[in-house]
C-alpha cells in the first residue's frame, strides 16, 4: 500500500472519528461546587433543564432516572422546558417528573415551551400532580432545610408569561425587595439567564438557568456556543458557571436532543449536579 493511500485512509478514519465525537448525544453528568458561608449544612442538588420530553433509556426514562439516583441528591430542581411545544409528545416529561417527584423533594419553574399555546396552567397541574412544588413568582423554604441558615429558593415563570424580560424582572424585584438575603443562602430558579447582571444586583447567592442549549454548536475548549435564543450569535451565557459581585450563576446546557431541528455539535446533553458546601 503506497503512502498516499495510507494517508487517505488515516484522514478518512480521523474525519469519521471527529464526526462521531461531534454528534455524540449521550447524556453526561457535570459537577459544580458552591461555597455557602451562611450554613455548615451541605446540600446536593440535581438540576434538570430543557428536557423537552426527550427520552433517555427508552420510554421509562431509565437512564435519566438512574443517573439522578446515582448522585443521591438532597433535592431535584427543574429549570423549565421539561415539555416541548413543537415536536415531542408530553409523555417523556411526565414520566421523568412522576418518577423523580415520587423519590425526591422537587421544585419546578416553567420555560418558554410550557408557556406557548396558552398551556401553562395545564402543565403546572401536571407538575403538581407528580408531587412537585411549582414556583411561579414566590419564595419558599425548602422542606429539607429544617435548620436555620439553610437555603431558601425563589422561582418565577418564564419571561414569556409576563410579556417580556422587563416585566419579569420588575416582578422579581418587587417580590424580593422585602427579603433579607443576608440571613440565609438563597437560590433563584429562572429559565432564562439573560438578566444575570440584574440578578447579581439584587443579591442572589446562586442563580440556576437553562434555555440556551449550550449554544447548540460548540467549539471544543471555548465556553460559549454559536447561537442561543434571546442572545443571538456567540451568546454570553450558553452554559457553565459565571460570577458577578458575589452571585454565582450556573447555566445548564440542557437535555434536549431529538426535539431540536438543528443537531447538537460538540455539545453533549447534561445532568447538572451542584454541591453547596
N, C-alpha and C positions, 0 to 999 in steps of 0.2 A: 504493500500500500504506500503510495507516494506521500510526501509531506503535505502537499496541498489538500489531498483528500482527508488526511488525518486532521488537519487544521479545520476543514469544513465540518467534519463530524463533531469535533470538540465544540465548535462555535454553535452548532445546532443544539447539542446537548445542554450547553450553558444557557442558551436562549430559552429552551424549554423549561429548564430549572428555574430560571428567573420568572417566567410566566406563572409557573406553579406557585412560587412564593408570593407573587404579586396578587393573585386572586384567591389566596388562602382565606377561607371564610370560617375556619374553626374558631370557636369561642376560646378566649384566653382570660385568665384572671390577673388583674393588675392590683398592686398594693400601694397604699399611701399611709404615712404616719403623721398625725397631727398632735401637737402638744396642747394639753389643757391645764393651765396653771390654777384653774379655779376648783379643781377637784382631784382627789387621789384615786378616784374610781375609774378604771379603764373601761372602754366601750368599743366593741367591734361592730361595724355597720357594713351590710351588703347593700350596695347601691345599684339598682337596675333602672336603666333608662332606654327609651326608644327601642323597645322590643318589637313594636309594630306587628304583633301577633305571629312573628316568625317562630319556626319550630326548631328546637334543639333536642335531638334524641327521639324524634317522632312526635306523634300527636299527644303523647303523655308528657312532653317536655322533660323527659327523664334526665337528659344531660344537664340542662339548666338547673333543675331542682337538686340533683346530686352535687353539682358544683357549689351551690349555696350551702347545702348541708355539710360539705367537706370543710367549709370555712368556719362552721359553728358560730355564726354571728349572734349578737345580742338582739338585733332588730334588722329589719329589711325596709329600705326606703325605695319607693317607686317615683321616678322623676318625670313621668309623663310620656305620652305617645306609646303606651303599652298596647294600645289598639291602633289599627290602621284604617284610614278613611277612604282609601282608593282601591287597593288590590287584594288585601288579605281578609278572610273571614275573622270573626271575633274569637273563635274557638281557642286559638293559641294563647291569646292574652288571658282569657277566662281560666284556662287550665293552670297557667302559672300562678295567677292570683289565688285561686282556690287552694292549691297545694301549699303555697308559702304562707297564705293567710291563716291556714289551719295549724301551722307549726311555729310561727314567729309573730312577735309584735311588729306590725307593719303600718306604714304611713304612705299616702299617695297624694300627688298633685297631678292635675291634668296637663296635657300637652296640646299643641295646636290641632293634632289629628282628632282628639276627643271633642274639641270644641266645634269643629267643622260640621256642617249639615244639621246644626241645632240638635246634636245628640249628647251634649254634655251631661244633662240630667240623667239620661238613660245610662251612660257609662258610670256615673257616680253611684247609681243604685246597684249596678253590678259589683262595683268595688266594695261597697258596704256589705253586700250580701255575702262576700267572701271573708268577712270579719276584719276588714282593713279600714283604718281611720282615713277619711278623706279630709285633707287640709285645703280649704278653698277661701282663705282670707282670714285665718285666725291663728292663734298661738295655743300650744298645748304643752303640758308637761308630760314627757314620756312616761308611760306606766311603769316601765322598767327602772326608771330613775327615781327611786323612792327616797334617796338620801339628798340632803341639801347640797347644792353646788353642781349637781349633775345636769346634763344638757336639757335645754328647752328647744322646741322645734317650732318654726314658723313656716307656713306653706300657703301658696297662692296659686290660683288658676293661671293658666297661660294668658299672655298678654292679649291674645285674640278675643278672649272672653270679656275683656274690658274695652275693647275697641282698638287700642294700640298700646305701645310700650309706655307712653307718657302717662296715660290714665292708670295703668297698672302700677307704675312707680309711685304715683301720688297716693294710691290706695295703700301701698306698702308703708309709705312714710306716715300716713295717718294712723295706721294700725300699730306701729311700733313706737310712736313718739312718747308714749307714757310708760314704756317698759324700761327697767333699769338693767341694761345688759351687763353691767359690771358684777352683778350678783351671781350669775351662772353662765356657763358656756352655752352659746346659742347657735343654732343651725337654721339657715334659710334654705328651704327646698323650693326651687323655682325652675321651670323647664328651660327657659332661655337665658344664656349667660350674658346677653348683650349689655345689661346695665351694671356690670360688675363694679365700676368705679363708684356708682351711687350706693351700691350695697355696702361698699367699704366705708363710705362717708357716714352711713347710718350706724356703723359699728358692729356689724355681724362678725362673729368669730369664724364661721365656716359656711360657705355657700356651695350647694350641690346642684349642678345643672347638666343638661344634655343638649339635645336639639341639633347640634352641628354635625353629628355623624362623623366626627373626626376629619371633616373637610372632604370626605368621600375618597379622594385620591390623595395619597401622601407620598412624599419623597423621604426614603429612609434617612434617619439622622436629623430631620428637621421637625420642629414642634408643630407647625401649622400645616393644614391641608390646603387643597386647591380652592375649594368653594364651600360656603356654608350659607343656608338661608338666613336672611336679615343682615348678614355680614358681608356677603359678596365674595369676590375673589381674594384669596390669601387671607382668610379670616384670622383675627387676633386670638379668638377663644374657640378653637375647634376641638381641643382635647388636652388633658393634662392638668397640671397644678399651677396656679397663679397666686401671687401675693401682692397686697397693697395695704399699707397703713394698718398692719395688724390683722387684716382679714385674709383668709385663705379661701380660694375657690378651686374646686375640683370639677372639671368638665368631663363627663363620660363620653367616649366615642360611640356608645350605644351598641345595641344588639341587632339592628336592622340588617337583613341580608336579602332574602328573596323578595322582600316587599319593595326594594329600590329599583327604579328604572335604570339607574346607572350603577354598575358593579363597584364594589369597594376595591381599591388598588393599594397594596401595601398597608392595609388598614383593617386588621382583624377585629371582629366584634369583641366586646369586652364586658366582663363582670367586674365591677369595681369593689374592692374591699378597703375600708378605711379603719385604721386603728387609732382611736383617740386615747392618748397615753396620759 
